[in-house]
Amino acid sequence: MIKNLRSAALAAALLLAPLTPLTTPASAHAQHRPAETYTLPMASSVHLLPVAAEVREGYQRTSFKHWNAGQNPADGCNTRAEVLLAEAVERPQILPGCKLSGGRWWSYYDARWLTSASALDVDHMVPLAEAWDSGASQWTAERREAYANDLAVSPSLVAVSAASNRSKADQDPAEWLPPSVEVACRYTSEWIATKLRWGLTVDAAELEALAQQAEACPGTTVTYEPAP
């Protein structure tokens, strides 16, 4: 039944919002490679998410190797540093060993300016534990590493204040959302995009929360690029 509903939703989305490739880069820290990127209304995108019970059994954070050497292993900057450099509003100085000095960042989760790289966390939009619960437990170690270091699209990894990231922890949108309504719409869109990108499932409570957010954000779209 759920499969049929998702198929119907996709058919409707194709009629209302054709999934045409975008020609602009997906993000400031995206890899520059040809890819199809799809955009559709948030309400339609929710119904494309496969539904399944979450299973935490066997989860270890070390199952997701991170941070790796990033896009350019020769530059000495790992994935975390590359995200911080890409998202800096004022670029920091890069010292030996890719230590970052100075700079300025906007933490959109809690609407704060930050001026020290050490005050920032690079958040996995869908936390590693949530990804494990939602299907990543069945992936190869290589795919889990690719997920944990996904620089190809901007929603996957987000530089935010350490305080907001730790408040979120491994909770899904049924349990945690940024406090601002406007920010919550963006956050929900990026959460859905990440789950669609990686083919991750949602549980019943999460699906209900996402559907409620879609109603609260009628003008919001979801843009995603299926992971290789």
N, C-alpha and C positions, 0 to 999 in steps of 0.2 A: 504493500500500500504506500509506504513512504517513498519507495523507489519510483512508483508511478507519479506521486505528487511532485517529486523533484523533476521528473521528466516533463511534466506539464508546466512547471514553473520555468524551466529552461526554454521550452517552446514559446511561452508568453514573453520571456525576456528577449528572445531573438526577434520577435515581432515588434516589441515596443522599443528596444534599445539594441540594435544590431551590434554584435561583438566584433567590432572592426579593430584591426591593429592600430595602436597609436604610434606615431612616428617620432615623438619627442622622447628623450631619455626618461626612464622611470624615476631616477633619483640622482642626487648629487654624487652619491658614492656607488652608482650602478656600474656594472661592467658594460662596456660599450660593445654590444653584440646584437645581431638581429634577433628579435623575439616578438611573439604575439602577446599583446597586453589587452585585456578585455575589461570593459566598463559596463555596468548595469545597475539598476536601482537597488538600493539596499534591501528593500522588501523582497525583491526577486532573488537576490543573492542568498538570503537566509535559507530559502527553500532548496537551495542546491547543496547545502551541507548535509553529509551523511550523518545519521543519528545512531549512536551506540552507547552502551554503558561504559563508563571510565574504569580502567583497570590500572592501579598503581603498583601492583605486585612486581617486584624485581627492580624498581627504579633506583638508579644511582646517578648522581649528577655527572660523575666521571664517565658515564656511558656516552656523553656528548663531548667530544674533544674540543676544547676551546680555552683560550683563544689560539688560533693557528697563525701562520705567518702572513695571512691576508692576501691581497691581490698581487702584491709585489714582494716576494720573499727576500729580495736583495736589499730593500730599503730599511730593514730593521724595525719596521712598524708592524705590530700585530693587528688583528681585526679590530680590537677595541680602539687602538690608537687611530686607525683609519676612519672609524666612525666619528670619533671626536674631531678629527681634522676636517672631515666632510661637513659636519653639522655646526662647526664654529661660526658664529656670526662675525667675530673678530678673530682672525687666525692666530693661533699661538706660535711661539718660536719653537722650532724643533731642535733639541739639544742632542748630543751623542747618546746612542742607545734608544732613540725616539722618545726621550723624556720631553714632555710638553711644558712650556713655561709661558705664563700669561694666557691671553685668549679670553673669549667671552661667549657664553652659550645661553640659549633660552630653553628652559625645561618646560615643555608644554603641558605635562601632566598637572603641574601645580603652579604654573604661571610665575616662574621665578627666573631671574637672571643669575648666572653663576660665572665666576671668574677664575676658577681653579679646576683643572682637570681631575684632581683628587676628590672633588665634591660631587662628581658625576658618576653614575653607573651607566653602562650600556645595557639597556633592557632588551631581553627577547620579548617581542610583542606577545607572542604566545609562549609562556614560560616553558622551560625544558621539561619540568615535571608534568605540566599540562599536555605538552606534546607527546610525552611518553604514554600518558593515560589515553590519548586520543589516536593512537596508531603507531607512533614512532618506536614503540617496543618491538615491533615486527620488522623494523628496518635493519639494514646492514650498518656496521660501525661507520663506514664511509659516508653513508647518507645522513646519519645523525651528525657527523662532523660538518657536512655541508650545510645542514639546517642551522647548527649552532653558530656558524660563521657566515651567514648569508648576506653578502654585500651587494647582491645583484639588484635588490629592490629596497627602497628606503623603509617601508613599514616593518620589515623583519627585525631590525635592530635600531633602537632609538636611544639617543643620549638624553638622559633625564637626571634630575636630582637624586642622589642616593636615598634621601628620605622618602620620596614618592615611590621609588622602585621597591623599597623594602616594605612600604605600606601595602603595595600591591601583592608582593611575594609571588606565590604560584596560583593566585585566585583567578577564576574566569569572570566574565561580565555579570554572571548571576550573583557574584560575591563582591566584586569591586569594580568601580568606575571612577574616572576623574570627577571631581565635584561640579565643575562647570558644565552646563547643558551643551554649549557649543563645542567644548572640548570632548565631551562624551560622544557626540556624533562622529567626530573625526576618529576617536579611539575605537569605537565600535566598527566603523568602516575598515580600519586597518587590521583589527582583530579578524574580521571575516575574511579579508583579503589574504591574510597569512594562512588561515585554515584552508581556504580554497587553493592557494598556491601549492601547499604541501599535501593536499588530500586528507587532512585530519578531520576526525569526527567531532561531533558535539553531543553532549548528553541532554536529557530532556529539560532540565532546569536551565541550562545554558541556552538551548534553543528558544525557550520561552522568553528569556531575558533579551536575547538578540531581536526577537520579533517585536517585543515591546519598544526597544530602542529604534527599530525601523519605523514604527508608527510615530515615535517622537521626533524623528529626523526625516520627514517626508522628502526633502530635497537633496538628501545625501546619496551619493553613488558609491559603489565599490569598484575599485580597479585592481585587477590581479593578473599576474603572469604565472602560468603553471611552471613549477620547478622542473628542471630536466630530469 
